Amino acid sequence: MGMWSIWMFTIPSLRARDCSKNEKEALNYLFLVVPLLNVMIPFFLKSFAVVWSTDTVAFFAMYAWKLGWLQKSD
């Protein structure tokens, strides 16, 4: 259950609260992407740490993309 914990607990918990449209969209994408990562990565690397780390990086990367964390402010 460890590598699925982000998909089973974190993403649904964040989706259930009232949030902005961009954050909700990021969480919707993550709800689809994380299971794909969790199924595909073990074909190449049989490491729990790699799968969990990839899920976490995907989580923050999706937030950075959809919420514009990396965009320059004028």
Secondary structure, DSSP 8 states (H G I E B T S, - for coil): -GGGHIIIIIHHHHHHS---HHHHHHHHHHHHHHHHHHHHHHHH---HHHHHHHHHHHHHHHHHHHHTTTS---
